[in-house]
Amino acid sequence: MNLDERIQASETRIFKAVFPNTTNHYDTLFGGTAMHMMDEVAFITATRFSRQVMVTVSSDKIDFKKPIPAGTIVELIGRVSHVGNTSLKVDVEIYVEQMYAEGRDLAIHGSFTFVAIDEHKKPVRIIK
């Protein structure tokens, strides 16, 4: 499998419902909860790409473009955007959609960097 095929095969999509226990006093999704969900999707994407032990080393920039109200559905999409020697970058988008109406909007976008590590927690090559 070439690099482009690996990137395409590792794309990860997860859907979740936004319940009141995950929202703040404005009845919108907590930013920290969104970041947690994004890191999880990014981790799964990185692991599916590399099939190695991966750890998050940074979240580069997370843009909160639209609030995500309780009672909506979100789709998280993780895609590998850059592959280095021992690290890779995953871009994650969260789209929000109403449960009982058509359409969806990009609500949050962020980037996460992961490093592949060995049993001694030392960086190793991603592509061997």
N, C-alpha and C positions, 0 to 999 in steps of 0.2 A: 504494500500500500504506500503510495507516495504521500508527501506532506499535505497537499491539498485534500486528498481523500481522508487522511487521518483527522484533519481539522473538521471536515464536514461530518465524519462519522461520530465525532465527539460532541457535537452540538447537543446541548441539554435543555429540555423544556419541562417545566414543572408548573402546574396550576394549583392555586390555593384559594380558599375563600377567606375573606377578611372578617373575622368575628370581633365583637365588642371587647373581648379580653385582650386584644392586641392593639387597641386604639388608645389615644390620649384624650385629654379633656375637650378637644375639638372634634372628637369622634372620627379622627383620621389615624391611619396606621402610624405607630411610633417609628421614628427614623431609625432607631437602634434595631427594632424588629426587622425593618426592611433590609438593613445592612447585614443582619444575621442571615436572613433568607438568601441574600445575594452571595454572601461568602460561601454558604452551603452549596449553591448551584455552581459557583465558580470552582469549588473544590471537586465536585463531581465531574465537571467538564475537564479539569486539569488531569484528574485521575483516569478518566476514560481515554484521554489523548495519550498519556504517557504509560499507563498501566504500571506505575511506580508509586512509592510513598511520596506524597506531595504535602508541603506545608505552606501556608500563607505567610508571605513576608511583607506585603504592603497592600493597602487599598489606596490607589492613586488619587482619583477624583470621583466623587459621587455627587451627581447633580440631581436635586429634587425639583422636578419640573412641574408636577401636579400633585395635589394631595390625593391620598387613597382612602376614601371613606369606608366605614364599616358597612357590611352588606354588599360588597362588591367582590368580583373575582379578579385575581391577578395571575398573569402568566409571566414567569421568569425565564429568560432565555440566556444561556451562557454559550459564548463562542470564543475559541482560542484566536487571539489577534496577533500574537507575536511569539516566536519560538527562538530561544537562545540556546546556549550550551547546557546550562544547568537550570535555567529558569524559563518560565513562559508567562505570558499575560493573557488573562481572560476578561473579555468585556461582558458585562451583564446588563440586560435591560429588563425593566419591570413595566408591563403594560397593564392598565386597569380597564375593566369593562363592567358595565352595569349587569346585574343578573337577569333583568327582564327587559332589556333594550339592546338593540344592535349597536355596533361600533365599539372602538377601543382607542385608548390614547397612551402614548409613551409617558409614563409618570416619573421614572427614575432611570438613570444610566450611570454606571460606574465601571472601574477597572481594578482588577486584582492581580497581583504578581505572586507566583508560586515557585518554589524551588524543589527539585527532586533530591531526596536524601537517602543515604544508605543506613544500615543497621547501627552505625556509629554516629548518626545524625550529621554526616558530612555530605556536602553537595556532590551529586553524580550527574553524569551526562544524561540528558533526556532522550536523545536519539543515539542509539548505540550502533 
